[in-house]
Amino acid sequence: MSKAARQKAILDVLRKGPVSSQEDLQRAVSRLGFAVGQATLSRDIREMGLVKGGHGYTLPEAGQGPTLMPPSVFRLVQDFLLEIREAQNLLVLKTKVGSAQPVAAGLDAETWPEILGTIAGDDTVLVISSDAKSARRLAIRIREMLER
């Protein structure tokens, strides 16, 4: 799994509240499907500028150091997307190996009305729309990103 996806999982855990220790954070991230060692987790904590206080690890407040901004969906599409296939109300997005999850997370973060949900494998994202017209609009939007 990619570093960006792993760090997004860490953010998701910490958005729910403080985590008392690195071991607890490691377990929480593991439950989300990310096997992460202590050294990698320590590096992520440092890079993300996480704060350890009386209640454990938290996200930094504004102005308190680095914050992790997930890559924009535009950048993810530009960097990782290889192909778009339309199938009725579905889009099948082929990505570089190991890149499907960050692309799906980026699409989910956009909260575009055409997207009901995404499912990511290793190199494929299934994007579910409510109807074929919505899927077509979304495919056009994503293809325009590829052409820039």
N, C-alpha and C positions, 0 to 999 in steps of 0.2 A: 504494500500500500504506500501511497506517496506521502511525502512529508507534509504537503499542504492539507491533504485529507486527514492525516493524523492530528495535525495542529488544530484543524477545525473541530475534530472530535473532542480535543482538550477544551476548546472554547465552549462547546456545547455542554460539557460536564460542568464547567465553572459558572456558566450562566445560570445554572440551577442553584448555585450557592457555593460557599467556601468548601474546600476539601481539606481535611485535617492534616494529611501527610502525603508524601510522594507515593508511598505504598498504596494508599487509598485511591489516589489519582490513577495510578497504574492499573489497579483493579477495575476502576470505573471505565477507563479507556479500553481495557481488555474486553469488558462486557459489550462494548460497541463494535468489537471485531478487530481491534488493533493490538497485535502482540508487540509490546514495546518494552525494551530493556531499560534498566535504571539509568545507564549512561545517556541513552537517547532521550529519555524523559527529562533528565537534568538539563541537557542541551536545549530542548524545546522550551523548558521553563525559563531559561536564561534568555533565549532569543525572543520569546514572547513578552518578556518583561513582567512575568507574573510576580505577584507580591505575596510574601508569606507574613501573615500577621498573627494575632492572638487566636483567630478562629481557623487558621490554616491558609492554604493558597487561594488567592482571589485574582480577578482581573485587575489590571492597573486602572486607576481613575484617570480621567482626562488630565494631561499634563504631567503624569507621573512616570514617563518613560515609554518604551516601545509598546505599541499595540499591534496586534496582528489583524491586518485587513485582508480578508480572503481575496484571492485574485478575482478580478472582474470576470463575468461570464464571457465578455468579449475576448479577454486575454486567454481564457481557458479554451474557447472555441478556436482561436487563432493558433494556439500552441499544440492542441491535442486532437482536434476533430479531423477525421479523414474523409468521412462519407456520411450522407444523409439519405435514408430510404424512407419513403412514405408508404403506409399500408392502412388505408381507411382512416380511422381516428388515431393511429399510432405513428410515431416516428421511431426509426431504428437508427441510432447514431453510432457509427463505428469510430473508435478512437485508437490512439496509440496504446500499446499494451500497458496495463497498469494505470491508465488515465481515466477510465470510465467514471469512477466514483467522484473525483473532484469535479468533473464536468457536470455530473448529475447534481451534486451539491450546489454548484454555481447556478444551474438552472432553477433549482428549488428555491434558492435565496432570492431570485428575481421576483417571485410571486406573480408571474405573468398569468393573466386570466385563461390563456389557452392551455395551460399545464395543470392537469388534475394531479399528476404525480409522475415520479420517475423510478425506475428500477435499474441499478447498475451492476454489471458484472465486472470482468477484468478489462475488456476492450469494447464493450457494447453497452449503450444506454438505451433503454426502452422508455420513451416519453409518451404518456397517455393523455390524450385530449378528449373533450366531450363529444366531438364530432369531426368528420373529415374536413369541414371548412376551417375549423380552428387549427387542426393539424397542418393544413396547407399554409395558413397565415404564419404559423410558427416556423415551418420549414423555410418560408421566404425570409423571415427575420433572421434566422440562423445563417442561411446562405449569404445574406447581405453582409454579415459579420465576417464570413470567410473571404469575401471578395475585397474587403478593405485593405 
